[in-house]
């Protein structure tokens, strides 16, 4: 198999050939059709998330076909298409797992972080954490749903029944969740980097009622805001625009430091909430919703060996929508 391998933080990934992995008990091997490039991958490669498994094959928005079953696997068939998300496995016995909060498991593994991921032609996954996918859509179009969509969906749920929703950072996750929010009958206000007219026009094309810079005030108070950009300074900015009793949901796994702000911005029962990982229930609900609602992903594809270019484009903000890697189909 071929894989793009991270050997040290901050260094470019290296294309390497290695033996095909063999799945263990309860695991499957997947022939990777496509793998999305997520901002979390960037945080891992750049060393902003601590203690990755090194050497590491990144990538956790995997779409592929089951090509080998390990012992004691049921419910999946050879040749079936599956999606492999960020949450790679959980212990199943800690208080969070037994309390239906497996996203907060005390002993989880994470795809493309603590276990090898999908920047490769083959990947191993825990069969319990692989979502069956339809053959109706192209693999590349499905890939961003596996994290940008799933984490976006969880953040949307944590925003409650907000009718006016602000999305800060209009990238892979926001372009999916803006569509979902509009289908649910919400008004979407999109906040981009100041002066980023291209992203603002993109948001308006996807149904946003208003789009402007993150330094602007929206035309009406927000019932809730979701912050997808990893910029801590957006928290007090969003609080300024959220009405009494509203929530600011921080959807990223990493964010720069939140600057101090006056208590009056938080007062009147405003809330700041973080999103952590996902549950399998999130995955089942969202993938069903996305299929029925015909959510469209806007993607730019790259050959597997151009993973460093895809990461560079994401880092520089040159993408409209999401980047997806296409491994060679041997």
C-alpha positions as CSV (number, residue, x, y, z in Angstrom):
1,X,0.0,0.0,0.0
2,X,0.9,3.7,-0.4
3,X,0.6,6.2,2.4
4,X,1.5,9.8,3.1
5,X,3.3,9.6,6.4
6,X,4.0,12.2,9.1
7,X,7.4,11.6,10.9
8,X,7.7,14.8,12.9
9,X,5.6,17.8,13.7
10,X,5.8,20.6,11.2
11,X,7.5,18.5,8.6
12,X,6.0,17.7,5.2
13,X,4.3,14.3,4.8
14,X,6.3,11.7,2.9
15,X,4.9,9.3,0.3
16,X,5.9,5.8,1.3
17,X,5.2,2.2,0.2
18,X,4.5,-0.3,3.0
19,X,3.0,-3.7,3.5
20,X,-0.8,-3.9,3.4
21,X,-2.1,-3.9,7.0
22,X,-4.0,-6.9,8.4
23,X,-7.1,-6.2,10.5
24,X,-7.3,-7.7,14.0
25,X,-10.3,-9.0,15.9
26,X,-13.3,-6.7,15.3
27,X,-11.5,-4.7,12.6
28,X,-11.9,-4.2,8.9
29,X,-9.5,-3.2,6.2
30,X,-10.8,-0.6,3.8
31,X,-9.7,0.1,0.2
32,X,-9.7,3.9,0.4
33,X,-11.7,5.6,-2.4
34,X,-11.4,9.2,-1.0
35,X,-10.2,11.0,2.1
36,X,-11.2,14.5,3.1
37,X,-8.6,17.0,4.3
38,X,-9.8,18.4,7.6
39,X,-8.5,21.4,9.6
40,X,-7.9,18.9,12.4
41,X,-5.3,17.2,10.1
42,X,-3.6,20.6,9.8
43,X,-3.5,21.0,13.6
44,X,-2.0,17.5,13.9
45,X,0.6,18.0,11.2
46,X,1.6,21.5,12.4
47,X,2.0,20.2,16.0
48,X,-0.8,22.1,17.6
49,X,-2.4,18.9,18.9
50,X,-0.1,17.0,21.3
51,X,1.2,13.5,21.2
52,X,0.1,12.1,17.8
53,X,1.1,8.5,17.1
54,X,4.4,8.9,15.1
55,X,5.0,7.8,12.4
56,X,1.4,8.6,11.5
57,X,-0.8,8.4,8.4
58,X,-3.3,11.3,8.9
59,X,-6.9,11.5,7.7
60,X,-10.2,10.8,9.2
61,X,-12.8,11.6,6.6
62,X,-12.5,8.2,4.9
63,X,-14.8,6.7,2.3
64,X,-13.9,3.2,1.0
65,X,-14.8,-0.4,0.3
66,X,-14.3,-3.2,2.8
67,X,-11.7,-5.5,1.3
68,X,-10.8,-7.7,4.3
69,X,-12.7,-8.7,7.5
70,X,-10.9,-9.4,10.7
71,X,-12.2,-12.1,13.1
72,X,-15.5,-11.5,14.9
73,X,-16.8,-8.8,12.5
74,X,-20.6,-8.9,11.8
75,X,-22.9,-6.5,9.9
76,X,-20.5,-5.5,7.2
77,X,-19.8,-7.3,3.9
78,X,-16.8,-7.4,1.6
79,X,-17.1,-4.8,-1.1
80,X,-19.6,-2.7,0.9
81,X,-18.9,1.1,1.1
82,X,-18.2,2.6,4.5
83,X,-17.3,5.9,6.1
84,X,-14.7,6.1,8.8
85,X,-14.8,9.2,11.1
86,X,-12.6,10.9,13.6
87,X,-13.8,8.8,16.6
88,X,-11.9,5.5,16.0
89,X,-13.1,3.5,19.1
90,X,-14.2,3.9,22.7
91,X,-13.7,1.8,25.8
92,X,-17.4,1.1,26.2
93,X,-17.1,0.8,30.0
94,X,-16.3,4.3,31.4
95,X,-19.1,6.5,32.9
96,X,-19.3,8.5,29.7
97,X,-19.7,5.5,27.5
98,X,-22.4,3.8,29.6
99,X,-24.1,7.2,30.0
100,X,-24.6,7.6,26.2
101,X,-21.8,10.2,26.0
102,X,-19.2,8.2,24.2
103,X,-17.8,11.3,22.6
104,X,-16.2,12.0,26.0
105,X,-14.8,8.5,26.5
106,X,-11.9,8.3,28.9
107,X,-9.9,5.9,26.7
108,X,-10.8,6.7,23.0
109,X,-8.8,6.3,19.9
110,X,-8.9,8.8,17.0
111,X,-8.5,8.1,13.3
112,X,-5.5,9.8,11.8
113,X,-4.2,10.9,15.2
114,X,-3.8,8.0,17.6
115,X,-4.3,5.4,14.9
116,X,-3.4,5.5,11.2
117,X,-5.9,7.2,8.9
118,X,-6.9,7.5,5.3
119,X,-4.1,9.4,3.5
120,X,-3.4,6.0,2.0
121,X,-4.6,3.3,-0.3
122,X,-5.7,1.1,2.6
123,X,-6.8,1.8,6.1
124,X,-7.8,-0.3,9.2
125,X,-10.9,0.6,11.2
126,X,-12.8,-0.7,14.2
127,X,-15.9,-2.2,12.5
128,X,-18.2,-0.8,15.2
129,X,-17.2,2.8,14.1
130,X,-17.6,2.4,10.4
131,X,-20.8,3.8,8.9
132,X,-22.4,2.0,6.0
133,X,-22.7,4.4,3.0
134,X,-24.7,4.4,-0.2
135,X,-23.3,3.9,-3.6
136,X,-25.5,6.7,-4.9
137,X,-22.9,9.5,-4.6
138,X,-19.3,9.9,-5.6
139,X,-16.8,9.0,-2.9
140,X,-15.1,12.4,-3.0
141,X,-18.4,14.2,-2.4
142,X,-19.2,12.0,0.6
143,X,-15.8,12.4,2.3
144,X,-16.3,15.9,3.9
145,X,-19.5,14.6,5.6
146,X,-17.4,12.3,7.8
147,X,-16.0,15.1,9.9
148,X,-16.9,18.6,8.6
149,X,-20.5,17.4,8.4
150,X,-20.6,15.3,11.5
151,X,-18.9,17.8,13.8
152,X,-21.0,20.5,12.1
153,X,-24.2,18.5,12.9
154,X,-23.3,18.1,16.5
155,X,-22.5,21.9,16.8
156,X,-25.9,22.6,15.2
157,X,-27.6,20.4,17.7
158,X,-25.8,22.3,20.6
159,X,-27.0,25.6,19.1
160,X,-30.6,24.5,20.1
161,X,-33.6,25.8,18.2
162,X,-31.9,29.0,17.2
163,X,-33.9,30.6,14.4
164,X,-31.2,33.2,13.5
165,X,-27.8,31.4,13.4
166,X,-24.4,33.0,12.9
167,X,-21.6,30.9,11.4
168,X,-18.1,32.2,12.0
169,X,-15.6,30.9,9.5
170,X,-17.2,29.7,6.2
171,X,-15.1,26.7,5.3
172,X,-15.8,22.9,5.0
173,X,-18.1,22.6,8.0
174,X,-20.0,25.8,7.6
175,X,-20.7,25.3,3.9
176,X,-22.4,22.0,4.8
177,X,-24.2,23.2,7.9
178,X,-25.5,26.3,6.3
179,X,-27.4,24.1,3.9
180,X,-28.7,21.9,6.8
181,X,-29.8,25.0,8.8
182,X,-31.6,26.5,5.8
183,X,-33.5,23.2,5.2
184,X,-34.5,23.3,8.9
185,X,-36.0,26.8,8.3
186,X,-33.3,28.8,10.1
187,X,-31.8,32.1,8.9
188,X,-28.1,31.9,8.4
189,X,-25.7,34.9,8.8
190,X,-22.2,34.0,7.6
191,X,-19.1,35.7,9.1
192,X,-15.8,35.5,7.2
193,X,-12.3,37.0,7.4
194,X,-12.7,40.7,7.0
195,X,-12.7,41.7,3.4
196,X,-13.1,38.1,2.1
197,X,-15.7,38.9,-0.6
198,X,-15.3,35.5,-2.3
199,X,-16.3,33.5,0.8
200,X,-19.1,35.9,1.5
201,X,-20.5,35.4,-2.1
202,X,-20.1,31.6,-1.6
203,X,-22.2,31.8,1.6
204,X,-24.9,33.8,-0.1
205,X,-25.0,31.3,-3.0
206,X,-25.6,28.5,-0.4
207,X,-28.6,30.4,1.1
208,X,-27.2,32.6,3.8
209,X,-29.4,35.6,4.4
210,X,-26.4,37.9,5.1
211,X,-22.7,37.6,4.8
212,X,-20.0,39.9,6.1
213,X,-16.7,40.2,7.9
214,X,-16.2,38.8,11.5
215,X,-15.5,42.4,12.5
216,X,-19.1,43.4,11.5
217,X,-22.3,43.4,13.4
218,X,-25.1,41.3,11.8
219,X,-28.4,43.0,10.7
220,X,-30.2,41.3,13.6
221,X,-29.2,39.8,16.9
222,X,-28.2,36.1,16.8
223,X,-30.1,33.4,18.7
224,X,-26.8,31.4,18.6
225,X,-23.4,31.4,16.9
226,X,-21.2,28.6,15.9
227,X,-17.5,29.3,15.6
228,X,-15.6,27.0,13.1
229,X,-12.6,29.2,12.6
230,X,-9.8,28.3,15.2
231,X,-9.6,32.0,16.4
232,X,-10.2,32.6,20.1
233,X,-10.8,36.4,19.5
234,X,-14.1,35.4,17.7
235,X,-15.6,34.3,21.0
236,X,-16.1,37.8,22.5
237,X,-17.0,39.0,19.0
238,X,-19.8,36.4,18.8
239,X,-21.0,37.1,22.3
240,X,-21.4,40.8,21.3
241,X,-23.8,39.7,18.5
242,X,-25.8,37.0,20.5
243,X,-29.1,38.0,22.1
244,X,-29.9,37.3,25.8
245,X,-30.0,33.6,26.6
246,X,-28.2,32.7,23.4
247,X,-25.2,30.4,23.0
248,X,-21.8,30.6,21.3
249,X,-20.7,27.1,20.2
250,X,-17.0,26.5,19.7
251,X,-16.8,23.7,17.2
252,X,-13.1,23.1,16.7
253,X,-10.8,20.7,18.5
254,X,-8.2,23.5,18.7
255,X,-8.5,27.3,19.1
256,X,-6.1,30.1,19.8
257,X,-6.4,31.7,23.3
258,X,-9.6,33.5,24.0
259,X,-8.8,37.0,25.1
260,X,-10.3,38.5,28.2
261,X,-13.6,40.2,27.8
262,X,-16.0,42.1,30.1
263,X,-18.5,40.0,32.0
264,X,-21.3,42.0,30.6
265,X,-20.9,40.2,27.2
266,X,-21.6,36.9,28.9
267,X,-24.2,38.1,31.4
268,X,-28.0,37.6,30.8
269,X,-27.6,33.9,30.5
270,X,-25.5,33.7,27.4
271,X,-23.4,30.5,27.2
272,X,-20.1,29.4,25.7
273,X,-20.2,25.7,24.8
274,X,-17.5,23.5,23.2
275,X,-18.0,20.5,20.9
276,X,-16.0,17.3,21.5
277,X,-15.8,14.6,19.0
278,X,-19.0,12.8,18.0
279,X,-21.1,9.8,18.9
280,X,-22.2,7.1,16.6
281,X,-25.7,8.3,17.0
282,X,-24.6,11.7,15.5
283,X,-23.2,9.9,12.6
284,X,-26.3,7.8,11.9
285,X,-28.6,10.8,12.2
286,X,-26.6,13.2,10.1
287,X,-25.7,10.8,7.3
288,X,-29.4,9.9,7.0
289,X,-30.4,13.6,7.0
290,X,-27.7,14.5,4.5
291,X,-28.9,11.8,2.1
292,X,-32.6,12.7,2.3
293,X,-31.9,16.4,2.1
294,X,-29.5,16.1,-0.8
295,X,-26.7,18.1,1.0
296,X,-24.1,19.1,-1.6
297,X,-20.4,19.3,-0.8
298,X,-18.2,21.7,-2.7
299,X,-14.8,20.1,-3.1
300,X,-11.4,20.4,-4.7
301,X,-9.7,17.1,-5.3
302,X,-6.0,16.3,-5.2
303,X,-4.1,13.1,-5.9
304,X,-2.9,11.4,-2.8
305,X,0.7,12.4,-3.4
306,X,-0.3,16.1,-3.3
307,X,-1.5,15.9,0.3
308,X,1.0,18.6,1.3
309,X,-0.4,20.9,-1.3
310,X,-3.9,20.3,-0.1
311,X,-2.8,21.1,3.5
312,X,-1.0,24.2,2.3
313,X,-4.1,25.5,0.5
314,X,-6.2,24.9,3.6
315,X,-3.7,26.6,5.8
316,X,-3.7,29.7,3.5
317,X,-7.4,29.9,3.2
318,X,-7.4,29.2,-0.6
319,X,-10.2,26.7,-0.5
320,X,-13.9,27.2,-1.2
321,X,-15.6,24.3,0.5
322,X,-13.4,21.2,1.2
323,X,-10.3,19.5,-0.1
324,X,-10.4,15.7,-0.8
325,X,-7.5,13.3,-1.6
326,X,-8.0,10.6,-4.2
327,X,-5.6,7.6,-3.8
328,X,-4.6,5.6,-6.8
329,X,-7.2,2.8,-7.4
330,X,-5.0,-0.2,-7.8
